[in-house]
Structures are given as C-alpha cells and as structure tokens.
Amino acid sequence: MPGKALVAALAAGVLMETALTFVGLPGLLPLPWRQTLAILAYAIFSCLVVNDAVKVAMIKWRVPTAVA
C-alpha cells in the first residue's frame, strides 16, 4: 500500500491539474467540463485496466514462479 504522503501528493496533483483545465493558462484556453471528465475517465481506464492487465501478463510470462 502506498503511504499517506504519496496518496496526498497524488490527490493534490489531480486537483491542481483539474483546476488548471477549468481556468486555463496564458495562451491556452480552458477545457469544458465534459472534456475534462473524458480525459480523467480515459486516464483511470488506461492506468487501472490496461496497465494492470499488461503488468499481470508480463509477470506471468517473465516470472513463472510468481504465479500461485
């Protein structure tokens, strides 16, 4: 399990980045909330579903003794 400091830092980063997408930056327009939610959903899906499936497959392939 990740430590409390890491979880807090990740949560703060997500909140800050989400706020910046709504406010925008000099030279960049803010994104609508639907696009922001779509990006967040894509990031969650790719990290929690695709990435984990690839990691499990790689572990099973490269470390056969790790599979119980």
Residue, then its C-alpha position, 0 to 999 in steps of 0.5 A: m500500500p502506498g503511504k499517506a504522503l504519496v496518496a496526498a501528493l497524488a490527490a493534490g496533483v489531480l486537483m491542481e491539474t483539474a483546476l488548471t483545465f477549468v481556468g486555463l493558462p496564458g495562451l491556452l484556453p480552458l477545457p469544458w467540463r465534459q472534456t475534462l471528465a473524458i480525459l480523467a475517465y480515459a486516464i483511470f481506464s488506461c492506468l487501472v485496466v490496461n496497465d494492470a492487465v499488461k503488468v499481470a501478463m508480463i509477470k506471468w510470462r517473465v516470472p513463472t514462479a510468481v504465479a500461485 
